[in-house]
């Protein structure tokens, strides 16, 4: 099934494996909160055990170096999109309040971006991620 929307994560290539997974999880959670239509229906197994919903459509994960990350960020800003970010300093914080304070204290041009999350019309996402390759 081809969805009219697309969800894409862009993660900096030089992160450790655990950091890539961590960033992807945080970005996906943030997007699903802001775009609740991303969530599907709850799952139930044959024994009637109930499980939480999952994101209803594929999430495409791309890798980028710092320059491509910044370029993708600017493309999204120029299109006035609402999107998720994850910055390098958030690896050193331990709670959401400190995370938000870290971002709030940093001018947008100085954000050390390691992850971006997008959900929008398919054509818009395709323009944002143009030139990026899937995360290896």
C-alpha positions in Angstrom: 0.0 0.0 0.0 1.3 3.4 -0.9 0.6 6.0 1.7 0.1 9.7 0.8 2.5 10.6 3.6 6.0 9.5 4.3 8.0 9.3 7.5 11.8 9.7 7.3 14.5 9.9 9.9 17.9 11.3 9.1 20.7 10.2 11.4 24.3 11.2 11.4 26.5 8.4 10.1 29.3 8.7 12.6 27.3 7.8 15.7 27.8 4.6 17.6 25.2 1.9 16.9 23.5 2.4 20.3 23.3 6.2 19.6 21.7 5.6 16.2 19.1 3.3 17.7 18.5 5.8 20.6 18.1 8.7 18.2 15.7 6.8 16.0 13.5 5.8 19.0 13.3 9.4 20.3 12.6 10.9 16.9 9.9 8.4 16.2 8.2 9.0 19.5 8.3 12.7 19.0 6.8 12.5 15.6 4.0 10.1 16.7 3.1 12.4 19.5 2.8 15.4 17.2 1.2 13.5 14.3 -1.1 11.0 16.1 -2.5 9.8 12.8 0.9 8.0 12.4 -0.2 5.4 15.0 -2.1 2.4 13.8 -4.6 0.3 15.8 -3.6 -1.8 18.8 -2.4 -5.3 18.2 -4.1 -8.4 19.7 -2.8 -11.9 19.5 -4.8 -15.1 19.1 -5.0 -15.4 22.9 -6.5 -11.9 23.2 -3.4 -10.4 24.7 -3.5 -6.7 23.9 -0.4 -4.8 22.6 0.2 -1.1 21.8 -0.2 0.3 18.3 2.8 0.7 16.1 3.5 3.3 13.5 1.1 2.5 10.7 3.4 3.1 7.7 7.1 2.4 7.0 9.7 4.6 8.6 12.6 5.3 6.2 15.9 5.8 7.9 18.7 7.7 6.0 22.3 8.5 7.0 24.0 11.8 6.6 27.2 13.6 7.5 27.1 16.9 9.4 26.9 18.9 6.2 24.0 16.9 4.7 22.3 17.0 8.1 22.4 20.8 8.1 21.3 21.0 4.5 18.3 18.8 5.2 17.4 20.8 8.3 17.5 24.0 6.3 15.3 22.5 3.6 12.7 21.6 6.2 12.8 25.0 7.8 12.5 26.7 4.4 9.3 24.7 3.9 7.9 25.7 7.3 7.7 22.1 8.4 7.2 21.0 12.0 9.8 18.3 12.6 11.8 16.5 15.4 15.4 17.1 16.2 18.1 15.4 18.3 21.3 17.1 19.1 24.7 15.8 20.3 24.5 17.3 23.8 21.3 15.3 24.5 23.5 12.2 24.9 24.8 13.7 28.2 21.4 14.7 29.7 19.2 12.4 31.7 15.7 13.8 31.4 13.3 15.7 29.1 13.6 19.0 31.1 17.3 19.1 30.6 17.0 18.0 27.0 14.6 20.9 26.2 16.8 23.4 28.2 19.9 22.3 26.2 18.1 23.0 22.9 16.6 26.2 24.2 20.0 27.5 25.2 21.4 27.0 21.7 20.9 29.3 18.7 19.5 27.3 15.7 22.6 27.9 13.6 24.7 26.3 16.4 22.6 23.2 16.9 24.9 20.1 16.7 22.3 18.0 14.9 22.6 14.2 15.0 19.0 13.3 14.1 16.0 14.8 12.3 12.5 13.3 12.0 10.0 14.2 9.4 6.4 13.3 8.6 4.6 15.0 5.7 3.3 14.5 2.2 5.4 12.0 0.3 6.6 14.5 -2.3 7.7 17.0 0.3 9.8 14.3 2.2 11.3 13.1 -1.1 12.5 16.7 -1.8 14.0 17.0 1.7 15.9 13.7 1.6 17.0 14.1 -2.0 20.6 12.8 -2.3 20.6 10.9 1.0 21.2 7.1 1.1 19.6 4.7 3.5 21.5 4.4 6.8 24.0 1.6 6.7 
